[in-house]
Amino acid sequence: MGIELYLDLLSSPCRSVYIFAKKNNIPFTFKQMEVLKDLVKGHSDGFGKVNILRKVPALKDGGFTLAESPAILTYLSQTYKTPDHWYPLDMKKRARVDEYLSWHHSTIRSSVFKIFWLKVRDLNIQSWTSYEALEDLTIPLKQLEEKFLQDKPFLVGNMISLADLVAVTELMQVRLIAIGYNILEDMPKLVEWRNRVEKAVGKELFQEAHKVILNFQDLNSMLTEPQLKEQMKPRLLKMVA
């Protein structure tokens, strides 16, 4: 029996896992989740057995379960012996991937989540895009370029790695919550890098994974549900504290 992946493609970590598994022909059963709706209605008891934290992405491999996208990505890489460039055997290169994955959560991901919090608080696009949060995202983006990308084709070297996949899916998230705002407008090196990542993944797969956010029209209506906003508030407040 193959693995089961519990994913909601509205989530950037879920998209990174989905793309990685599909790109590497890893057999899996796609268990589609709807996180925003589940916050109101509640997850099924079955999902609670897979991940007691009730968060996506989650993996089930027989009797083994796993949460958190970096752990899932590295588990898949090692278990299915994917090409070395994703998570190199060379310890220095692997350390660079791990370094980015550790840095990402408290910088890029945190900044994008703050923008989402503003979206929840104020659904008027013209007003919430004027908040400093979008501009604040330029700080970690510059660090992404200067510290990690530098003059390399990809974040860790000449070929795509897990670091690139995690980074690019997060930056695509802004397309969902900040319609019409191009965060890479003044960063041509990052634009070229993003295009290289898409090409390395394959345009068809990249677009398939991001179709749900590129065509998503119902975020505003979903976020206006009072029960949903109340369910999200404690977690969001922790993120922006």
N, C-alpha and C positions, 0 to 999 in steps of 0.2 A: 504494500500500500504506500502510495506517495505521500509527500508532505501536504499539509493544508496551510494556506496563508490567509489570514484574516486581515483584509485591507479595505480602506476607504480611499479612493483615488483623489478625493478632495484634500487629503493629507499628503504633504511633501515627503515625509519619511516612508509612507506607504508606496508612493510612486517610485522612490529609489529602489525599494525591495522588488516591486513589480517589474521594473525595467531590468534590473540585474538578473532576476530569475528567467525572464523571457529571453533576454539577450544570450544567456548561457544555456538555453534549452534545458533548464532544470524542470523536471516534471512536478507539477503541483496542482492542487485543487484550489481554485480561487473562491474563497468565502467572502462574499461582498458584504461590507458593513456600511452603515449610514450613521456616522458619529453624531451629527447634529440632531437628527431625529431620535437617536437612542438616548441622548441626554434627557429628553423629555419622557420617552416611553420606557426607557430602561433596556439594557442588553438582556438577551436570553440567558437562562441559567446555563446553557451549554457553553456560551462564550466565557462565562465566569470561571468555568473549569479549565479553560485553555489559558486564560490570563486573569488571575485574581485582581490585578490592577484595573481590569476592564478598559484597557487602552489598546489602540492599534498603532503600528502593526503587531501581529502576534503570529507565531509559528507553532504548528503541532506536527511532530514527526514520530508517529507511533505513540508511545507513552511519554515522549519527551516534549515539553512545551518551552517556549522562549519568547521573551518580550524585548523591546527596544531595538530600533532599526540597526544601529552599529553592530550589536551582538548578532542579530539575524543575518546581516550581510556577511560578516566574517564567518559565521557558522556555515552558511551556504557555500561560501568560497572554499572553505577547507573541506567540507563534506563532499562536494561535487568536483573537487580538483579543477576549478575554473582556471583559465589562463593566468599566468603569473603576474601580469601587469595590474590586475585588479587589486591584489593584496600580496605584494611581492614576498618571496622567500628570503631575499636579501634583507637582513635585519635593519639596516639603516634606512632602506627605502620603505620597509614596513612601518618603521617608527615614524616616518614622515606622514604616512597615511593615518596612523593612530593619532599623531599630533594634531592633524587637521580635524579629525572626527571629535577629539576632545575639545578643541577650540571652538568648533562650529556651534555647539549647543548654547554656549553663553554669549555668543556674539551675533552671528548672522541670524540664527534661529530666534534668539531672544528679541532682536530688533524687529524681525518680521512679525512676531507674535504681538508685540506692542502696537504695531500698525493695525493688526486685527482687532485688538482691544478698542482702539479708537473707532473702528468701524462699528463695533457693537454699541458703543456709547452714543455715536452720532451718525445717523445714516444719511445725512446730507453730504453728498460727495464734495461739493465745493468747499464746505467748511472743514471737513475732517482732513482733506488732503493738504490743508494749510498748516496743520500741526507740525511741530518740529520733528516728530517721529520719522517721517519720510526722509527728511534731511539728515537726521541722525544715522540713518542706515548707510550713508555715504562713508562714515568713519570705518566701520568694519569692511566695507567694500574696498576701500583704499588699502586696508591691511591685507585683505585677500589678494589683491594685486601685487603689493610690494613685498609681503612676507612669503606668500605661498606660490603665486604664479611666477613672479619675476619675469624672466625672459624665456621661460620654458613653454612648450606647447600646452602642457597640462600641469596640474598642481604639483605632481610628484616627479614628473619627468617627461619623456617623449611619448608616453602612451597613457590612455585613460586609466583611472583608478577609482576605487570606491570613494575617495575624497571628492573627485570631480562630480560624481553622480549625486552625492549628498548635497553638495553646494548648489548645483544647477537646478535641482528640483525645488530647493528652498527659494531660490530667486524667482523661479517661475510662479511661486505662490503669490507674489505681489501682483501678478496679472489678474488674479481673482479678486483681491481686496482693494486694489488701487487702479481701477480701470482708467486707461488713458495716461498713466504715469509711467514713463520709461526710466527706470532706476539706473540703467547703464548708458544713458544718453551721452554723458561726457566722459565715458570710460571705454574708448575704442579697443583697448587690449582685452578687456573683459568681454566685450561683444564678440571679438574674434575667438576668444576662448570658448564662449558659450556655443558658438557655431561649430567649433571643432568637436565639442562634446556631443552635440546633436548628430553630427556626421558619424562619429565613432560609434554611437549607439545605433544609429540608423534612423533616418528621418521618420519613416513610417511608424516604428515603435515609439519614438519620442513623442510624436503627435498623438498616437493612440493613448499613451499613458496620461497625456495632458489634455486630452479632448474634454474631459469633464470640467476642467477649470476654464478652458478657453471658451467654452460654449455655455458656461453656467449662468443662468438668468435668475435663479430663485434665491440667491443669498439674502437679499434685502428682506424678502417676505418671511424667510425662515428666521432671521435674526430679530424680527419684530415680535415674535411670539414671547409674551411675558415670562412664561414658564421656562423657556429656553434661556433667556437672559439671566434669570435667577439661578438656574443650574450652573451656568458658566461663570457667574460673577466671582465666587471664591477662588477658583483656579486662576482666573485672569488677574485678580488683584494681587495674587502671589507673584505672578510673572512681572508685574510692573512696579512692585514695591521697591 
